[in-house]
């Protein structure tokens, strides 16, 4: 059984380093991480953003969005949420 809340809490506290790793061309702008969407031919940063306080994310050009870091990890990796949560838990040492 995966404790999604526990994984999300750990991921949220590590979010700046996770975003630097997952979206290295991004930058912090206030409370948001603004980057190009690596899942499409996004030429410049602007429409894809992640809220640094909540982990909510959206690509306003495509309508893709999610409410937490696990859903972001799943989206970026092209996997399901359970697989993304397990991967994040392993990466962050969440048991």
N, C-alpha and C positions, 0 to 999 in steps of 0.2 A: 504494500500500500504506500502510495506516495503522499507525503504531507506537502501539498502545493503551497499552503500558507507559509510553512517554514522555509521552503526553497525560495519562494518569492521574497520573503523578508531578508534572507541572506543575500540574495542576488541584488536586492535594492540597496543594501549597504555597500555592495561592491560595484554598483552600477557605473560610476565613472571609469573604472578600469575595464569593465566589460565592454562598454561602448567604445573606448579607445581601441580595444582589440577587435571588436566586431565591425565597427564603422570608423576605421582609422582616418578617413578623409574628413570626418566631421569636426564640429567645433561647438563649444558651449556658447549659448546666447541667452543670457539671463538664466532662467530655470529650465531651459530646453537644450537638448543636443540636436543640432541641425546637421544633416548629412545627405549624401546621395543614397537613393535606394539601390542596394546592390542586386536586387532581384529583377530589375528592369534596366533599360538603357537610359538611365537618368544622367543627363549631361552636367547638371550643377545642383548643388545643395539648395534646399529651400522648401520643398514640399514634403520632405520626410523628416519627422521630428519625434523625439522621445522626451517626455516629461521626466526630469531628473528626480523629482520628489516622489512621484507615484509609479513610474515605469510605464504609464500609458503612452502609446505610440500611435502614429498615423502617417499614412502617405496620402496627402490631400489631393494628389493628382489622380490616384487610382481608387481611393475609397478603402484601401486596406487599412485595418486598425486593430488594436488590441488593448486590453486593460491592465497588463502586467508584464513583468520581465520574462516569465516563462513563455507567454504567447509571442513575445518578440523573438526569443531564442528559437522557438519553433518556426516562426515565419522566416527568419534569416537562414535557418538550416534546411528549410523545406521538409520538416518532420512533423510528427504529431506532438501534442502537448506533453503526453506522458514521457515520450522519448527525450524531449527537450528538458523536462524537469529532472529526469534521471541523470542526464548529462551535466546539467547545472549542479545538481546535488553532489556528483562526483568531483566536479571541478572546484567547488567551494567547500568540500569536506562536510557537507550536511548529512547527518545520519538520522 
